[in-house]
Amino acid sequence: MRKFFLIPLIFAALMGCGGSDSKTEAPKTVDITKDPAYQDGLVLESKNDCKTCHAIDVKITGPAFREIANKYAGMPDTIVSHLANKVISGGSGVWGEIPMLPHAGLSKADAEAIVRYILLLKK
């Protein structure tokens, strides 16, 4: 009688462990260009002078957008407001001694949209 219960138990344990199925799915990539935050931020970024000092993957005068995104990845949502304030007021020291000029004419909402766009560029 014990064998009767033991065999299905062993079979169930083996099935639960899974197998070495050679068909592993590739991780799904998300197309960030479809994200409204990406689209809004890209439009605003292109209307402002961001590209004078920044590029997506290359350091110009300021850090690459992707480098910024990677540095702040995983931070709380409050980082968007903090970084938007830095865009508006300017500053130096975080990325070196070359200061980022203030963008006082940029609204807080637009600065936040640009920051959200940049943060989506993380790898």
DSSP file (Angstrom, degrees, kcal/mol; ACC not computed):
  #  RESIDUE AA STRUCTURE BP1 BP2  ACC     N-H-->O    O-->H-N    N-H-->O    O-->H-N    TCO  KAPPA ALPHA  PHI   PSI    X-CA   Y-CA   Z-CA
    1    1 A M     >        0   0    0      0, 0.0     4,-1.2     0, 0.0     5,-0.2   0.000 360.0 360.0 360.0 -37.0    0.0    0.0    0.0
    2    2 A R  H  >  +     0   0    0      1,-0.2     4,-2.5     2,-0.2     3,-0.5   0.906 360.0  54.9 -62.1 -40.5    2.9    2.3    0.8
    3    3 A K  H  > S+     0   0    0      1,-0.2     4,-2.2     2,-0.2    -1,-0.2   0.855 100.8  60.4 -61.2 -34.3    4.3    1.9   -2.7
    4    4 A F  H  4 S+     0   0    0      1,-0.2    -1,-0.2     2,-0.2    -2,-0.2   0.884 113.8  34.8 -60.7 -40.3    1.0    2.9   -4.2
    5    5 A F  H  X S+     0   0    0     -4,-1.2     4,-1.4    -3,-0.5    -2,-0.2   0.785 114.9  57.7 -84.1 -29.6    1.2    6.3   -2.5
    6    6 A L  H  X S+     0   0    0     -4,-2.5     4,-2.4     2,-0.2     5,-0.2   0.887 100.7  54.6 -71.3 -40.5    5.0    6.7   -2.8
    7    7 A I  H  X S+     0   0    0     -4,-2.2     4,-2.4     1,-0.2     5,-0.2   0.945 110.4  43.9 -64.0 -50.0    5.2    6.4   -6.6
    8    8 A P  H  > S+     0   0    0      0, 0.0     4,-2.6     0, 0.0    -1,-0.2   0.872 112.9  54.5 -63.3 -32.9    2.7    9.2   -7.3
    9    9 A L  H  X S+     0   0    0     -4,-1.4     4,-2.1     2,-0.2    -2,-0.2   0.927 110.3  44.5 -65.0 -44.8    4.4   11.3   -4.7
   10   10 A I  H  X S+     0   0    0     -4,-2.4     4,-2.4     2,-0.2    -1,-0.2   0.911 113.5  51.4 -64.9 -42.7    7.8   10.9   -6.3
   11   11 A F  H  X S+     0   0    0     -4,-2.4     4,-2.2    -5,-0.2    -2,-0.2   0.921 110.3  48.4 -61.0 -45.1    6.3   11.5   -9.8
   12   12 A A  H  X S+     0   0    0     -4,-2.6     4,-2.1     1,-0.2    -1,-0.2   0.883 110.4  51.9 -63.8 -39.1    4.7   14.7   -8.6
   13   13 A A  H  X S+     0   0    0     -4,-2.1     4,-1.2     2,-0.2    -1,-0.2   0.913 110.5  48.0 -64.1 -42.6    7.9   15.9   -7.0
   14   14 A L  H  < S+     0   0    0     -4,-2.4     4,-0.5     1,-0.2     3,-0.2   0.889 111.9  49.3 -66.0 -39.2    9.9   15.3  -10.2
   15   15 A M  H >< S+     0   0    0     -4,-2.2     3,-0.9     1,-0.2    -1,-0.2   0.874 108.2  54.5 -66.7 -37.2    7.2   17.1  -12.3
   16   16 A G  H 3< S+     0   0    0     -4,-2.1    -1,-0.2     1,-0.2    -2,-0.2   0.767  99.0  62.6 -69.0 -25.7    7.3   20.1   -9.9
   17   17 A C  T 3< S-     0   0    0     -4,-1.2    -1,-0.2    -3,-0.2    -2,-0.2   0.660 102.0-140.0 -73.9 -15.1   11.1   20.4  -10.2
   18   18 A G    <   -     0   0    0     -3,-0.9     2,-0.3    -4,-0.5    -1,-0.2  -0.235  14.1 -98.2  82.0-177.3   10.7   21.2  -13.9
   19   19 A G        -     0   0    0     -3,-0.1     2,-1.1    -4,-0.0    -4,-0.0  -0.747  30.9 -94.6-132.1 179.8   12.9   20.0  -16.6
   20   20 A S        -     0   0    0     -2,-0.3     2,-0.4     2,-0.0    -2,-0.1  -0.525  49.9-179.6 -97.6  66.9   15.7   21.2  -18.7
   21   21 A D        -     0   0    0     -2,-1.1    -2,-0.0     1,-0.2     0, 0.0  -0.550  21.5-152.0 -69.6 121.1   13.6   22.4  -21.5
   22   22 A S  S    S+     0   0    0     -2,-0.4     2,-1.4     1,-0.2    -1,-0.2   0.585  76.9  89.0 -74.4  -8.2   15.9   23.8  -24.1
   23   23 A K        +     0   0    0      2,-0.0     2,-0.4     0, 0.0    -1,-0.2  -0.654  57.5 168.8 -91.2  82.1   13.2   26.2  -25.3
   24   24 A T        -     0   0    0     -2,-1.4     2,-0.3     1,-0.0    -2,-0.0  -0.797  33.0-123.4 -95.3 137.6   13.8   29.2  -23.1
   25   25 A E        -     0   0    0     -2,-0.4     3,-0.1     1,-0.1    -2,-0.0  -0.564  22.5-119.0 -79.9 139.3   12.0   32.4  -24.0
   26   26 A A        -     0   0    0     -2,-0.3    -1,-0.1     1,-0.1     3,-0.1  -0.485  42.5 -91.9 -70.8 146.2   14.1   35.5  -24.5
   27   27 A P        -     0   0    0      0, 0.0     2,-0.3     0, 0.0    -1,-0.1  -0.349  45.4-111.8 -60.7 139.1   13.3   38.3  -22.1
   28   28 A K        -     0   0    0     -3,-0.1     2,-0.4     1,-0.0    -3,-0.0  -0.549  28.4-143.9 -74.9 131.8   10.6   40.5  -23.5
   29   29 A T        -     0   0    0     -2,-0.3     2,-0.5    -3,-0.1    -1,-0.0  -0.762   9.2-134.7 -96.4 144.2   11.9   44.0  -24.4
   30   30 A V        -     0   0    0     -2,-0.4     2,-1.2     1,-0.0     3,-0.1  -0.834  11.4-132.8-100.1 132.1    9.7   46.9  -23.9
   31   31 A D    >   -     0   0    0     -2,-0.5     3,-1.5     1,-0.2     4,-0.3  -0.714  21.7-173.7 -84.3  98.0    9.5   49.5  -26.6
   32   32 A I  G >  S+     0   0    0     -2,-1.2     3,-1.5     1,-0.3     6,-0.3   0.713  74.8  75.3 -68.4 -18.6    9.9   52.7  -24.6
   33   33 A T  G 3  S+     0   0    0      1,-0.3    -1,-0.3     5,-0.1     6,-0.1   0.699  91.2  56.7 -68.4 -15.9    9.2   54.9  -27.6
   34   34 A K  G <  S+     0   0    0     -3,-1.5    -1,-0.3     4,-0.1    -2,-0.2   0.600  82.8 105.0 -86.3 -12.6    5.5   54.0  -27.3
   35   35 A D  S X> S-     0   0    0     -3,-1.5     4,-2.3    -4,-0.3     3,-0.5  -0.536  71.1-140.3 -71.2 126.6    5.4   55.3  -23.7
   36   36 A P  H 3> S+     0   0    0      0, 0.0     4,-2.9     0, 0.0     5,-0.3   0.840 103.7  57.1 -57.1 -33.6    3.6   58.7  -23.6
   37   37 A A  H 3> S+     0   0    0      2,-0.2     4,-2.1     1,-0.2    80,-0.2   0.881 107.9  47.8 -65.2 -36.6    6.3   60.0  -21.1
   38   38 A Y  H <> S+     0   0    0     -3,-0.5     4,-2.6    -6,-0.3     5,-0.2   0.947 113.9  46.2 -65.3 -49.4    9.0   59.2  -23.6
   39   39 A Q  H  X S+     0   0    0     -4,-2.3     4,-1.9     2,-0.2    -2,-0.2   0.920 115.0  45.8 -62.7 -45.7    7.1   60.9  -26.4
   40   40 A D  H  X S+     0   0    0     -4,-2.9     4,-2.1     1,-0.2    -1,-0.2   0.931 115.5  46.4 -63.5 -46.2    6.3   64.0  -24.4
   41   41 A G  H  X S+     0   0    0     -4,-2.1     4,-3.0    -5,-0.3     5,-0.2   0.880 109.4  54.2 -65.7 -38.7    9.8   64.3  -23.0
   42   42 A L  H  X S+     0   0    0     -4,-2.6     4,-2.2     2,-0.2    -1,-0.2   0.910 108.8  48.9 -62.3 -42.7   11.4   63.8  -26.4
   43   43 A V  H  X S+     0   0    0     -4,-1.9     4,-1.2    -5,-0.2    -2,-0.2   0.939 115.2  44.0 -62.7 -46.8    9.4   66.7  -27.9
   44   44 A L  H  X S+     0   0    0     -4,-2.1     4,-0.8     1,-0.2     3,-0.3   0.902 112.1  52.6 -65.8 -41.2   10.2   69.0  -25.0
   45   45 A E  H ><>S+     0   0    0     -4,-3.0     3,-0.6     1,-0.2     5,-0.6   0.891 109.3  49.6 -62.3 -39.6   13.9   68.0  -25.0
   46   46 A S  H 3<5S+     0   0    0     -4,-2.2    -1,-0.2     1,-0.2    -2,-0.2   0.752 108.1  54.1 -73.5 -22.8   14.2   68.7  -28.8
   47   47 A K  H 3<5S+     0   0    0     -4,-1.2    -1,-0.2    -3,-0.3    -2,-0.2   0.611 108.4  57.9 -83.6 -13.0   12.6   72.1  -28.3
   48   48 A N  T <<5S-     0   0    0     -4,-0.8     3,-0.5    -3,-0.6    -3,-0.0  -0.433  99.1 -98.1-109.1-175.6   15.1   73.2  -25.7
   49   49 A D  T >>5S+     0   0    0      1,-0.2     3,-1.5    -2,-0.1     4,-0.5   0.109  80.6 117.7 -94.0  23.2   18.9   73.4  -25.7
   50   50 A C  H >>< +     0   0    0     -5,-0.6     4,-2.0     1,-0.3     3,-1.3   0.874  69.5  59.4 -57.4 -40.7   19.5   70.0  -24.0
   51   51 A K  H 34 S+     0   0    0     -3,-0.5    -1,-0.3    -6,-0.4    -2,-0.1   0.598  88.0  75.7 -70.6  -9.2   21.4   68.6  -27.1
   52   52 A T  H <4 S+     0   0    0     -3,-1.5    -1,-0.3     1,-0.1     9,-0.2   0.890 118.5  11.8 -64.3 -37.7   23.9   71.4  -26.8
   53   53 A C  H << S+     0   0    0     -3,-1.3     9,-2.6    -4,-0.5     7,-0.7   0.549 125.9  53.9-116.8 -13.5   25.5   69.6  -23.8
   54   54 A H  B  <  +A   59   0A   0     -4,-2.0     2,-0.3     6,-0.2    10,-0.2  -0.924  46.9 178.3-130.3 149.8   23.9   66.1  -23.7
   55   55 A A        -     0   0    0      3,-0.7    10,-2.8    -2,-0.3    11,-0.3  -0.883  42.0-107.1-135.0 169.7   23.4   63.1  -26.0
   56   56 A I  S    S+     0   0    0     -2,-0.3    10,-2.6     8,-0.2    11,-0.3   0.955 110.4   6.2 -66.2 -50.1   21.8   59.8  -25.3
   57   57 A D  S    S+     0   0    0      8,-0.2     2,-0.4     7,-0.1    -1,-0.2   0.413 118.2  72.7-116.1   0.5   24.9   57.6  -25.2
   58   58 A V  S    S-     0   0    0      5,-0.1    -3,-0.7     0, 0.0     2,-0.4  -0.961  72.1-128.7-125.9 133.7   27.8   60.1  -25.5
   59   59 A K  B     +A   54   0A   0     -2,-0.4    -5,-0.1     1,-0.1    -3,-0.1  -0.648  35.7 162.8 -74.5 127.6   29.2   62.6  -22.9
   60   60 A I  S    S-     0   0    0      2,-1.7    -6,-0.2    -7,-0.7    -1,-0.1   0.423  75.8 -39.0-107.1-108.8   29.5   66.0  -24.5
   61   61 A T  S    S+     0   0    0     -8,-0.6    -7,-0.1    -9,-0.2    37,-0.1   0.858 138.4  35.1 -82.9 -42.2   29.8   68.8  -22.0
   62   62 A G  S    S-     0   0    0     -9,-2.6    -2,-1.7     1,-0.2    -7,-0.2  -0.535 107.6 -75.1-102.1 173.2   27.4   67.2  -19.7
   63   63 A P        -     0   0    0      0, 0.0    -8,-0.2     0, 0.0    -1,-0.2  -0.230  54.7 -93.5 -66.6 157.0   26.8   63.5  -19.0
   64   64 A A     >  -     0   0    0    -10,-0.2     4,-2.0    -7,-0.1     3,-0.3  -0.409  32.0-121.0 -65.6 145.4   25.1   61.2  -21.4
   65   65 A F  H  > S+     0   0    0    -10,-2.8     4,-2.8     1,-0.2    -9,-0.2   0.887 114.2  54.3 -56.2 -39.9   21.3   60.9  -20.8
   66   66 A R  H  > S+     0   0    0    -10,-2.6     4,-2.6   -11,-0.3    57,-0.3   0.875 105.7  52.5 -65.4 -35.7   21.7   57.1  -20.4
   67   67 A E  H  > S+     0   0    0    -11,-0.3     4,-2.0    -3,-0.3    -1,-0.2   0.898 110.8  47.7 -64.5 -40.5   24.4   57.7  -17.7
   68   68 A I  H  X S+     0   0    0     -4,-2.0     4,-1.9     2,-0.2    -2,-0.2   0.942 112.0  50.0 -63.1 -47.6   22.1   59.9  -15.8
   69   69 A A  H  X S+     0   0    0     -4,-2.8     4,-0.6     1,-0.2    -2,-0.2   0.901 111.6  47.8 -59.0 -43.0   19.3   57.4  -16.2
   70   70 A N  H >< S+     0   0    0     -4,-2.6     3,-0.6     1,-0.2    -1,-0.2   0.877 109.0  54.1 -67.6 -37.5   21.5   54.6  -14.9
   71   71 A K  H 3< S+     0   0    0     -4,-2.0    -1,-0.2     1,-0.2    -2,-0.2   0.890 117.7  35.2 -63.1 -39.5   22.7   56.6  -11.9
   72   72 A Y  H >< S+     0   0    0     -4,-1.9     3,-1.7    -5,-0.1    -1,-0.2   0.336  85.8 129.3-100.9   6.7   19.2   57.4  -10.8
   73   73 A A  T << S+     0   0    0     -3,-0.6    -3,-0.0    -4,-0.6    47,-0.0  -0.364  75.3  20.0 -60.8 137.8   17.6   54.0  -11.7
   74   74 A G  T 3  S+     0   0    0      1,-0.3    -1,-0.3    -2,-0.0     3,-0.1   0.448  92.0 133.4  83.3   0.0   15.6   52.5   -8.8
   75   75 A M    <   -     0   0    0     -3,-1.7    -1,-0.3     1,-0.1    -3,-0.0  -0.420  66.0 -89.9 -77.9 158.9   15.3   55.8   -7.0
   76   76 A P    >   -     0   0    0      0, 0.0     3,-2.2     0, 0.0     4,-0.2  -0.211  41.1-102.4 -63.0 161.5   11.9   56.8   -5.5
   77   77 A D  T >> S+     0   0    0      1,-0.3     3,-1.6     2,-0.2     4,-0.6   0.703 115.0  77.3 -59.5 -20.3    9.6   58.9   -7.7
   78   78 A T  H 3> S+     0   0    0      1,-0.3     4,-2.0     2,-0.2    -1,-0.3   0.681  76.2  76.6 -65.2 -15.6   10.6   62.0   -5.8
   79   79 A I  H <> S+     0   0    0     -3,-2.2     4,-2.9     1,-0.2    -1,-0.3   0.809  85.3  62.8 -64.3 -28.3   13.8   62.0   -7.8
   80   80 A V  H <> S+     0   0    0     -3,-1.6     4,-2.3    -4,-0.2    -1,-0.2   0.945 106.5  42.3 -62.3 -48.1   11.9   63.4  -10.7
   81   81 A S  H  X S+     0   0    0     -4,-0.6     4,-2.2     2,-0.2    -2,-0.2   0.910 114.7  51.6 -64.6 -42.2   11.0   66.6   -8.9
   82   82 A H  H  X S+     0   0    0     -4,-2.0     4,-1.6     1,-0.2    -2,-0.2   0.935 113.4  43.2 -60.4 -48.2   14.5   66.9   -7.4
   83   83 A L  H  X S+     0   0    0     -4,-2.9     4,-2.2     1,-0.2    -1,-0.2   0.862 110.5  55.9 -68.9 -35.3   16.2   66.5  -10.8
   84   84 A A  H  X S+     0   0    0     -4,-2.3     4,-2.2    -5,-0.3    -1,-0.2   0.908 106.4  51.3 -62.1 -40.7   13.6   68.9  -12.5
   85   85 A N  H  X S+     0   0    0     -4,-2.2     4,-2.8     1,-0.2     5,-0.2   0.884 109.2  50.9 -62.0 -37.9   14.6   71.5   -9.9
   86   86 A K  H  X S+     0   0    0     -4,-1.6     4,-2.4     2,-0.2    -2,-0.2   0.872 108.4  51.7 -68.0 -36.5   18.3   71.0  -10.7
   87   87 A V  H  < S+     0   0    0     -4,-2.2    16,-0.8     2,-0.2    -2,-0.2   0.927 115.1  42.7 -63.4 -43.8   17.5   71.5  -14.4
   88   88 A I  H  < S+     0   0    0     -4,-2.2    15,-1.0    14,-0.2    -2,-0.2   0.916 124.9  32.8 -69.5 -44.4   15.7   74.7  -13.7
   89   89 A S  H  < S-     0   0    0     -4,-2.8    -2,-0.2    13,-0.2    -3,-0.2   0.664  98.1-146.5 -90.9 -16.6   18.2   76.1  -11.2
   90   90 A G     <  +     0   0    0     -4,-2.4     2,-0.3    11,-0.3    11,-0.2  -0.224  25.5 165.6  77.6-174.3   21.4   74.7  -12.7
   91   91 A G  B     -B  100   0B   0      9,-2.0     9,-3.6    -4,-0.1     2,-0.3  -0.892  22.0-129.3 151.8-179.9   24.4   73.6  -10.6
   92   92 A S        +     0   0    0     -2,-0.3     5,-0.2     7,-0.2     6,-0.1  -0.951  63.3  68.5-153.3 171.1   27.6   71.7  -10.5
   93   93 A G  S    S+     0   0    0      3,-2.5     4,-0.1    -2,-0.3     5,-0.0  -0.065  80.7  80.0 108.0 -32.9   29.5   69.1   -8.6
   94   94 A V  S    S+     0   0    0      1,-0.2     3,-0.1     2,-0.1    -2,-0.0   0.905 111.5  20.5 -74.1 -40.5   27.5   65.9   -9.2
   95   95 A W  S    S-     0   0    0      1,-0.4     2,-0.3     3,-0.2    -1,-0.2   0.158 131.5 -67.4-114.1  15.2   29.0   65.2  -12.6
   96   96 A G        -     0   0    0      1,-0.1    -3,-2.5   -34,-0.0    -1,-0.4  -0.776  67.0 -58.5 125.9-172.5   32.2   67.3  -12.3
   97   97 A E  S    S+     0   0    0     -2,-0.3    -1,-0.1    -5,-0.2    -3,-0.0   0.640  97.2 100.7 -86.7 -15.2   33.1   70.9  -12.1
   98   98 A I  S    S-     0   0    0     -3,-0.2    -5,-0.2   -37,-0.1    -3,-0.2  -0.606  74.2-132.2 -73.0 119.4   31.5   72.1  -15.3
   99   99 A P        -     0   0    0      0, 0.0     2,-0.6     0, 0.0    -7,-0.2  -0.370   3.2-127.4 -75.5 150.1   28.2   73.7  -14.2
  100  100 A M  B     -B   91   0B   0     -9,-3.6    -9,-2.0    -2,-0.1     3,-0.1  -0.855  33.8-122.6 -89.0 126.5   24.9   73.1  -15.8
  101  101 A L        -     0   0    0     -2,-0.6   -11,-0.3   -11,-0.2     2,-0.0  -0.366  30.5-101.2 -68.0 148.4   23.4   76.4  -16.7
  102  102 A P        -     0   0    0      0, 0.0   -13,-0.2     0, 0.0   -14,-0.2  -0.352  19.7-155.5 -69.0 151.6   20.0   77.2  -15.3
  103  103 A H    >   +     0   0    0    -15,-1.0     3,-2.0   -16,-0.8   -14,-0.1  -0.558  28.3 161.1-121.8  62.5   16.9   76.9  -17.4
  104  104 A A  T 3   +     0   0    0      1,-0.3    -1,-0.1    -2,-0.2   -16,-0.1   0.721  68.6  61.1 -62.3 -24.5   14.8   79.4  -15.4
  105  105 A G  T 3  S+     0   0    0     -3,-0.1     2,-0.4   -17,-0.1    -1,-0.3   0.535  83.8  97.3 -80.6  -4.9   12.3   79.8  -18.3
  106  106 A L  S <  S-     0   0    0     -3,-2.0    -3,-0.1   -18,-0.1     2,-0.0  -0.709  76.9-125.7 -86.9 129.7   11.4   76.1  -18.2
  107  107 A S     >  -     0   0    0     -2,-0.4     4,-2.6     1,-0.1     5,-0.2  -0.327  19.1-117.0 -70.3 157.6    8.2   75.3  -16.3
  108  108 A K  H  > S+     0   0    0      1,-0.2     4,-2.5     2,-0.2     5,-0.2   0.902 116.1  52.7 -60.5 -41.8    8.4   72.7  -13.5
  109  109 A A  H  > S+     0   0    0      2,-0.2     4,-2.0     1,-0.2    -1,-0.2   0.905 111.3  45.5 -63.1 -41.6    6.0   70.5  -15.5
  110  110 A D  H  > S+     0   0    0      2,-0.2     4,-2.2     1,-0.2    -2,-0.2   0.906 112.1  51.1 -69.0 -40.6    8.1   70.6  -18.6
  111  111 A A  H  X S+     0   0    0     -4,-2.6     4,-2.3     1,-0.2    -2,-0.2   0.909 110.7  49.5 -61.8 -41.4   11.3   70.0  -16.6
  112  112 A E  H  X S+     0   0    0     -4,-2.5     4,-2.6     2,-0.2    -1,-0.2   0.884 108.9  52.5 -65.4 -38.0    9.7   67.0  -15.0
  113  113 A A  H  X S+     0   0    0     -4,-2.0     4,-2.0     2,-0.2   -72,-0.2   0.904 110.3  48.1 -64.8 -40.0    8.6   65.6  -18.4
  114  114 A I  H  X S+     0   0    0     -4,-2.2     4,-2.4     2,-0.2    -2,-0.2   0.914 111.6  50.0 -65.4 -42.4   12.1   65.9  -19.7
  115  115 A V  H  X S+     0   0    0     -4,-2.3     4,-2.7     2,-0.2    -2,-0.2   0.915 109.0  51.6 -62.8 -43.1   13.5   64.1  -16.6
  116  116 A R  H  X S+     0   0    0     -4,-2.6     4,-1.3     1,-0.2    -1,-0.2   0.913 110.0  50.3 -60.2 -41.9   10.9   61.3  -17.0
  117  117 A Y  H >< S+     0   0    0     -4,-2.0     3,-0.6     1,-0.2     4,-0.4   0.946 111.4  47.7 -59.1 -49.2   12.0   60.9  -20.6
  118  118 A I  H >< S+     0   0    0     -4,-2.4     3,-1.7     1,-0.2    -2,-0.2   0.909 108.3  54.6 -61.2 -42.7   15.7   60.8  -19.6
  119  119 A L  H >< S+     0   0    0     -4,-2.7     3,-1.0     1,-0.3    -1,-0.2   0.760  98.9  63.2 -66.2 -23.4   15.0   58.2  -16.8
  120  120 A L  T << S+     0   0    0     -4,-1.3    -1,-0.3    -3,-0.6    -2,-0.2   0.645  88.3  73.1 -71.5 -13.4   13.3   55.9  -19.3
  121  121 A L  T <   +     0   0    0     -3,-1.7    -1,-0.2    -4,-0.4    -2,-0.2   0.373  68.7 127.7 -84.2   5.6   16.7   55.6  -21.2
  122  122 A K    <         0   0    0     -3,-1.0   -55,-0.1   -53,-0.2   -56,-0.1  -0.231 360.0 360.0 -63.6 151.7   18.3   53.4  -18.5
  123  123 A K              0   0    0    -57,-0.3    -1,-0.1     0, 0.0    -3,-0.0   0.331 360.0 360.0-117.5 360.0   19.9   50.1  -19.6
